[in-house]
């Protein structure tokens, strides 16, 4: 059975793409077959896996608008058992074009369902805005990871995310579950520690045990087009994303 996980937050710069790339690598390292879907028109995840977005690069939105199967756009990466459905500039057009179609919120869900069994995990990197693309991703997902910095603006942005989750649950994905992931954490920073404690108090079990700290190896990883667990296997970031992968695996096993 394939488990579909979206990585989303309205706030930009909270390590959504970094988390998608790094978690995918850690899941592959643990023995899983993983597909990552890049839904961000900036195509940073695609670039981080060595794919240059352009006219010849077929994106998920091209496939959605043409009613073609997702397999038509999936590419192998340099990491064995890690596959990519890249993005390109046309992804941005989806916000205008998708809502004109009947039942547009469920298009990606139907397409992802056709891949069931081909992959252990499908990770979806969402854009930093809450429109038709993100809504499609969440309706198609079993689980949502919300990367969140322990900073005021990032915490404040969670209000809109909680509203979207309620909307998605009412529109057809009542079983969507979510967890917050604290990212870019600096334990020397008093405000970071205070806001992290606030998040755990407010959301209780809704916050993952894993915490991703600041690590320069995460900045190097996209340059070499490899997840951090393969680029710097002994780094702090690699260890923390391995811990996250195991936490996700346990969660999936317990909620099957």
C-alpha positions in Angstrom: 0.0 0.0 0.0 1.3 3.5 -0.9 1.2 6.2 1.8 0.8 9.7 0.4 2.4 12.5 2.5 2.1 16.2 1.7 4.7 18.7 3.0 2.9 22.1 3.2 2.8 25.5 4.9 1.6 28.8 3.7 4.7 30.4 5.0 7.7 30.3 2.7 11.2 29.6 3.8 10.3 27.0 6.5 12.2 24.1 4.9 9.3 22.4 3.0 11.5 21.4 0.0 14.5 20.6 2.2 12.2 18.3 4.3 10.7 16.6 1.2 14.2 15.9 -0.2 15.8 14.9 3.0 12.9 12.7 4.3 12.7 11.0 0.9 16.4 10.2 1.1 16.0 8.8 4.6 13.0 6.7 3.6 14.9 5.3 0.6 17.9 4.5 2.8 15.6 2.6 5.1 14.5 0.3 2.2 11.5 2.1 0.8 10.7 3.0 -2.8 9.8 6.7 -2.9 8.3 9.1 -5.4 8.5 12.9 -4.8 6.1 15.2 -6.6 7.2 18.8 -7.1 4.1 21.1 -7.0 6.0 24.4 -6.5 6.4 26.6 -9.7 9.9 27.6 -8.4 10.9 23.9 -9.0 13.5 23.9 -6.3 12.9 20.2 -5.5 13.4 19.4 -9.2 16.6 21.4 -9.2 17.8 19.7 -6.0 17.5 16.4 -7.8 19.3 17.5 -10.9 16.4 18.2 -13.2 16.4 21.5 -15.0 12.8 22.7 -15.5 12.0 23.8 -19.0 9.7 23.2 -22.0 10.7 19.6 -22.3 10.1 19.0 -18.6 6.6 17.5 -18.1 5.1 18.6 -14.8 2.3 17.1 -12.8 0.1 20.0 -13.8 0.7 19.3 -17.5 -0.5 15.8 -16.8 -3.5 16.9 -14.7 -4.7 19.3 -17.4 -4.2 16.8 -20.2 -5.8 13.8 -18.3 -2.6 11.8 -18.8 -1.2 9.3 -16.2 1.4 10.4 -13.8 3.8 7.7 -15.1 4.2 9.8 -18.2 6.2 12.4 -16.3 8.0 10.4 -13.6 11.8 10.4 -13.9 14.5 8.3 -12.2 17.0 10.2 -10.0 20.7 9.4 -9.3 19.5 7.8 -6.0 18.3 4.3 -6.6 14.6 3.8 -5.7 14.0 7.6 -5.5 11.8 8.9 -8.3 10.7 12.5 -9.2 7.7 14.0 -10.9 9.2 17.5 -11.6 7.8 20.9 -11.8 8.0 23.6 -14.4 6.8 27.2 -14.8 3.3 26.1 -16.0 2.5 24.9 -12.5 1.6 28.4 -11.7 -1.1 28.4 -14.4 -3.0 25.7 -12.4 -4.4 28.3 -10.0 -6.3 29.8 -12.9 -7.1 26.7 -15.0 -7.9 24.0 -12.5 -10.9 25.6 -10.7 -12.7 25.8 -14.1 -13.0 22.0 -14.1 -15.7 20.1 -12.3 -14.4 18.3 -9.2 -11.0 19.8 -9.7 -10.0 19.2 -6.1 -10.0 15.5 -6.6 -8.0 15.3 -9.9 -4.6 14.6 -8.2 -6.2 12.1 -5.8 -7.5 10.0 -8.8 -4.1 10.1 -10.5 -2.2 9.2 -7.4 -4.5 6.3 -6.8 -3.4 4.7 -10.1 0.1 4.5 -8.7 -1.0 2.5 -5.6 1.5 -0.3 -5.0 4.2 1.1 -7.2 5.8 3.1 -4.4 5.9 2.7 -0.6 5.7 6.5 -0.1 4.7 9.4 -2.3 5.9 12.8 -0.9 4.3 16.0 -2.3 6.2 19.3 -2.0 3.5 22.0 -1.9 3.9 25.7 -3.0 3.8 28.4 -0.3 0.2 29.5 -1.0 -3.1 27.9 -0.2 -4.8 27.5 -3.6 -6.0 24.8 -6.0 -2.7 23.0 -6.1 -2.3 22.7 -2.3 -5.9 21.7 -2.0 -5.4 18.9 -4.5 -2.4 17.7 -2.7 -4.1 17.6 0.7 -7.2 15.8 -0.6 -4.9 13.2 -2.2 -2.9 12.7 1.0 -3.1 10.4 4.0 -0.9 12.6 6.1 0.3 16.2 6.2 3.7 17.4 7.6 3.7 21.1 8.5 7.3 22.3 8.7 7.3 25.2 11.1 10.0 27.5 12.4 10.0 28.4 16.0 9.5 32.1 15.0 6.4 34.4 15.3 5.4 34.7 11.6 5.8 31.0 11.0 3.6 30.1 14.0 1.1 32.8 13.0 0.7 31.3 9.6 -0.5 28.1 11.1 -3.9 29.7 11.6 -4.6 29.6 7.9 -3.2 26.1 7.6 -5.6 24.8 10.3 -8.5 26.4 8.4 -7.5 24.7 5.2 -7.2 21.3 7.0 -10.8 21.7 8.3 -11.9 22.6 4.8 -10.2 19.6 3.2 -11.7 17.3 5.8 -15.2 18.6 5.1 -14.7 18.4 1.3 -13.8 14.7 1.1 -10.7 13.8 3.0 -12.1 13.3 6.5 -9.2 11.1 7.5 -6.5 13.6 6.8 -4.1 13.7 9.8 -1.3 16.2 10.4 1.8 16.8 12.5 4.0 19.9 13.0 7.7 19.5 12.4 9.9 22.1 14.0 12.6 23.1 11.5 15.6 25.4 11.3 15.8 25.3 15.1 18.6 26.9 17.0 18.7 25.6 20.6 20.9 28.5 21.7 18.1 31.0 20.8 15.8 31.7 23.7 12.9 32.7 21.5 13.2 29.5 19.5 13.1 27.5 22.8 10.1 29.5 24.1 8.1 29.2 20.9 8.9 25.5 20.5 7.5 24.9 24.0 4.5 27.0 23.1 3.8 24.8 20.0 4.1 21.6 22.0 1.8 23.0 24.7 -0.8 24.2 22.2 -0.8 21.3 19.8 0.2 18.5 22.2 0.5 15.3 20.2 0.2 17.3 17.0 3.9 18.0 17.1 6.5 15.4 15.9 9.2 14.4 18.3 11.7 15.0 15.6 13.4 18.5 15.5 15.5 19.7 12.6 18.3 22.0 13.7 20.2 24.5 11.6 22.9 22.7 9.6 25.0 24.0 6.7 25.0 20.5 5.2 21.4 21.0 4.3 22.4 24.0 2.1 25.1 21.9 0.4 22.8 19.0 -0.4 20.8 20.6 -3.3 24.1 21.8 -4.9 25.3 18.2 -5.2 21.8 17.0 -6.2 21.6 14.4 -3.4 19.6 14.1 -0.1 21.6 15.0 3.0 21.7 11.3 4.2 23.7 10.5 1.0 25.7 13.8 0.8 26.8 14.0 4.5 25.7 10.7 6.1 27.2 11.5 9.5 26.0 15.1 9.8 23.5 16.2 12.4 20.9 16.9 9.7 21.3 13.4 8.3 20.8 11.8 11.8 17.7 14.0 12.5 16.1 13.2 9.2 16.7 9.5 9.7 15.0 9.9 13.1 12.1 11.6 11.3 11.8 8.8 8.8 11.6 6.2 11.5 9.0 8.3 13.3 6.9 8.4 10.1 7.4 4.7 9.5 6.2 3.9 13.0 3.2 6.2 12.6 2.2 4.6 9.4 2.5 1.1 10.9 0.4 2.0 13.9 -2.3 3.7 11.8 -2.7 1.1 9.1 
